[in-house]
Amino acid sequence: MNSYRENMLTSLNLALALHENLTGSEKCRAQAAVEAINRIRDILHRKADELGYVSACVRSIPACRGECCKWHFPQNLDCTDFFVMLSAIPQEEHASLEKRLSKESRMHQCPFLDPHGCIFSFSARPLVCSNAWPCFMGDEYHAFLEAQRRNISAQYAVLKELRTLHKI
């Protein structure tokens, strides 16, 4: 868990640096990419809801106690994922994320999970956390998700390009 948290802290710090170093026009490009990612997130969530995954997940929590969030998500978050998260929360809260990742004692793998659930709103969660339904995902949702991957990748490419420009 410590190396997992250290990797997340490194990614968060890179995202914070990127947030601070963007010029005005770059911020506009980044914001447009983040908004596009969030539109895709909403499309995916509506599909999962239509297929009954959202309600099935909620009904299952008393039995599984949120094992996905506790031990499986988020994994392999990179600077781009954190940049999207940072864009959805007030700048005053950015430093608190660093403190949360630095804490030695965590009850669960995900440092953003409190006893009452995720500290982030739906739109601030990493894309994988807000649109993964591992217990329920069937072929129809998987195919729909795959069809959206090109759009997701295009938006992530914009953010990675900005990161490269700033050598972050």
PyMOL commands that set and color helices and strands:
alter all, ss='L'
color gray80, all
select helices_A, chain A and resi 2-21+24-50+53-64+67-72+79-87+91-102+122-124+127-131+139-165
alter helices_A, ss='H'
color red, helices_A
select strands_A, chain A and resi 113-114+117-118
alter strands_A, ss='S'
color yellow, strands_A
deselect
rebuild
show_as cartoon
